[in-house]
Amino acid sequence: MKRTRQFLSDNNSGICPEAWAAMAEANVGHEPAYGNDTWTQRAADLLRNIFETDCEVFFVFNGTSANALSLAALCQSYQSILCHELSHVESSECGAPEFFTNGSKILLLKGADGKIDPAEVERVARNRTDIHYPKPGVLSITQSAETGIVYTPAEIGLLAETAKRCGLRVQMDGSRFANAMASSGVSPAEMTWRAGVDVLCFGGTKNGIAVGEAVIFFNRDLARDFAYRCKQGGQLTSKMRFISAPWVGMLKDGAWLRHARHANEMAQRLAAGVRGISGLEISFPVQSNAVLVKLAKPAEEQLRQRGWMFSTGGITEVDSRFMCGWDTTAEDVDAVLADLREIVRGA
Ligand SMILES: *Cc1c(COP(=O)(O)O)cnc(C)c1O
């Protein structure tokens, strides 16, 4: 059966109406290229308002480049990048952080539920202090994390404090920052720079934009020459307004939070349904738009045979991941739950 929407990833969706309308609005007349246009200015100003600080803002095409280039800005080639062992930086960027930093070594941290344990930061950063091992450079925190959990500002604060004590800078992979914000109810400032984050990669794509992530430097000194990095990395688009206008559409009246909240609610609906099916187990607390379920192989296969798409083995070996997005409907959720119920009952 051909289905319109799936649970494979939140980047499988189309463009949300607010982003689409802003692109159409930007598609009138001429504008200066390379980010010197009014849309890019507006989008950056909206981000400065939302984060309540005079941050530096850059727009790039995707999350991998946002992570890799920001890490390169924070870390010398002889330094190390510390991140959770399940992190996207480690597992899903084809070595881009190592490449753009010219060889920084990635060191892996443990922590339950995909959340970095602060003691691990201390242990790994202090493990070696001799000249023969990379100097600790930067801590990368994913918010919301790959498992779907969300750090509290206090947890971010403790991690950042530990990092700074060990001489590390702090970068946040916020490819799903919107979902984390919708879930937490605190302010974007509290979740980032007030807690000690130097740079945030704020994801637009999974939130409903076609293409584009914002790299936000709260520590402006670290943004020095970042525009050159973007250009050299092939990330400076000439028709920048089509990347930045959708951000204006998303930010100007809170669509980013509305869409993220909706995606999170759909994940809660899915999780509640799964909990009601005896024999199924959810692997992590559901705090954003991901639901990871321990599905036995035969059940997983039957669910695929019924036309459903989701990922298995992408985060942990044993979990099947169901992602909800801005366009996931309650009917989608109820339909996959009905199939799951039948499959598990028949097993
Ligand atoms: C999707 C994702 C990214 C960005 O991936 P791209 O495909 O490069 O846009 C970064 N971090 C996390 C945690 C992600 O899930």
The ligand as an SDF file (V2000), in Angstrom:
LIG
                    3D

 15 15  0  0  0  0  0  0  0  0999 V2000
   19.4130   15.2820   10.7690 C   0  0  0  0  0  0  0  0  0  0  0  0
   20.4580   15.5920   11.7700 C   0  0  0  0  0  0  0  0  0  0  0  0
   21.5120   16.4700   11.4550 C   0  0  0  0  0  0  0  0  0  0  0  0
   21.6820   17.1130   10.1020 C   0  0  0  0  0  0  0  0  0  0  0  0
   21.7640   16.2320    9.0530 O   0  0  0  0  0  0  0  0  0  0  0  0
   21.8370   16.7180    7.5340 P   0  0  0  0  0  0  0  0  0  0  0  0
   21.3300   15.5440    6.7970 O   0  0  0  0  0  0  0  0  0  0  0  0
   23.2580   17.0070    7.2490 O   0  0  0  0  0  0  0  0  0  0  0  0
   21.0020   17.9350    7.3970 O   0  0  0  0  0  0  0  0  0  0  0  0
   22.3940   16.7910   12.4560 C   0  0  0  0  0  0  0  0  0  0  0  0
   22.2670   16.2900   13.7060 N   0  0  0  0  0  0  0  0  0  0  0  0
   21.2760   15.4400   14.0180 C   0  0  0  0  0  0  0  0  0  0  0  0
   21.1740   14.9360   15.4360 C   0  0  0  0  0  0  0  0  0  0  0  0
   20.3550   15.0530   13.0710 C   0  0  0  0  0  0  0  0  0  0  0  0
   19.3730   14.1980   13.4020 O   0  0  0  0  0  0  0  0  0  0  0  0
  1  2  1  0
  2  3  1  0
  2 14  2  0
  3  4  1  0
  3 10  2  0
  4  5  1  0
  5  6  1  0
  6  7  2  0
  6  8  1  0
  6  9  1  0
 10 11  1  0
 11 12  2  0
 12 13  1  0
 12 14  1  0
 14 15  1  0
M  END
$$$$
